[in-house]
Amino acid sequence: MMLRFSWPATACVPGPSGERISCRPSRRRGSILVGLLWCLALLSVVVIGVLHTARMDLLVVKNYGDRIQAHYLAVAGIEKAKALLYQDIRERSRSGRHHSGQLYDAPEHFRDVAFGRGQFRVFRHGREEEGGGLQYGISDEESRLNVNVASAEELGKLYGMTPDVVKAVLEWRRADNTSGSGGADLEYYARLQPPSQPRNGPLQTVREILMVRGVSRELLLGSDAHRNRLSAIKGDDREASSLSNWDAGWAGLLTVDSSVKDTTASGGDRVNIQSADEHSLTGIRGITSDIARAIVAYRGQNQFKTVADLLDVTAAQNQNQLGQRSREGATGQNQSAPPPNAQSPNSLPSAPTGPKVISEELLMEIADDLTVQTEAGLAGVVNINTASIEVLACLPGVSRDLSQAIISYRTSSGFFPNTACLLKVPGMTRDIFKQVAARVSARSETFRILSEGKVTRTGTRQRIQEIVRLGLNEFTTLSYREDDL
């Protein structure tokens, strides 16, 4: 559009003497020019406003599209981790291994993987013994202490966990409403704003501990106030350097999801030494007929609490006689003549005497094939191949020095093939092993995957955390969380 400007027309009139002529601009034409300029200014403002609004709408649509793309980039990381986990568990089953550790720090699979218009990464925060910083891989829930299973003694070993808080946690998860000293009484929770009440059952999430009496955000979450696995420091660039002083509080040590099946490394059923007959026991490589007979005779007087009790089995004569009496009783023979030294039903069992029939070396060979449990799953067990020094030190009988010795041994000698191999660790005695045997595992089946998708051109990010449980024939998602960054 072209605008033409011309000088305004003038009106000329004779002067007073009739000799000069005075020319003055027309007021009408000047007012039109001023009005035109105002119209142009208003039109410019309207056009600029429309263009700005349109630009903002385009940016909103574009940002929304970038978030969607970042979301699916994060999903790609989750799905890749699941696929590699499933492949790993299949390979371990075929080779009869409990743990490989291949996906806990695998930057070749998980570090800034280019995909479409962006990239994704799967990462976790490295523990103290790993040097801190970022580790590109998955983590497992069995490396944490299960708050729904841990005893008062185990919880009490956590830094900052007072006896009152331990009682409150135990009362919170207990399946009744009775209160105890320092525990979860209904009146206290009813007075809160807003009021609440104890769950009286297993905690559903770790964050639920914030509702327990005496638990603060600083103790539970540390510097990870947003529960996004990164420090909440303003201006954090989300790189390894920003995590040097990262503190996850109790949340980095606790879980509510840990559980493994009571099966062998290859996925087969274990033999229950508390109920199996001699024929089933001799089916285990390394157990002879004499050893099987001694096991059956031993459990006639003693109950197996863990497989570690096999170290106490002896080939004593009184056990052989008791085993013979049990077999004769089953066939109805010689039931009227009790053997010498027989005990009355109300007397205590005699201490085992005679040579031990199962050595520590033999136990390390057969431990993975045996169990004393009747349940299909082992809830809350701690994986000795992945647990941190803080978690290992919470186990009964285990000191911080022994925890460090366990970590040093698995670092220098490789992962433990089964729990009985803890006996190789310097400082691990038989008595301590008996205390921890029922609380540990050599493998994990529940994994935490933290994936971040990023659109390269705009830097838009989306983060997804998923906890999954794997088996040879199943794949279950236990929890899902998504964060905008």
Buried (B, 14 or more C-beta within 10 A) or exposed (E): EEEEEEEEEEEEEEEEEEEEEEEEEEEEEEEEEEEEEEEEEEEEEEEEEEEEEEEEEEEEEEEEBBBEBBBBBBBBBBBBBBEBBBEBBEEBBEEEBBBBBBBBBBBEBBBBBEBEBBBBBBBBBBBEEBEBBBBBBBBBBBBBBBBBBBEEEBBBBBEEBEEEBBBBBBBBBBEEEEBEEBBBBBEBBEEEEEEEBBBBEBBEBBBBBBBBBBBEEEBBBBBBEEBBBBBBEEEEEBEBEBBEEBBBBBBBBBBBBBBBBBBBBBBEEBBBBBEBEBEBBBEBEBBEEEBBBBBBBBBEBBEBEBBBBBBBBBBBEBBBBBBBBEBBEEEEEEEEEEBEEEEEEEEEEEEBEBEBBBEBEBBBBBBBBBBBBEEEEBEBBBBBBBBBBBBBBBBBBBBEEBBBBBBBBBEEEEBBBBBBBBBEBEBBEEEBBBBBBBBBBBBBBBBBBBBBBBBEEBEBBBBBBBBBBBBEEEEEEBBEBEBEB
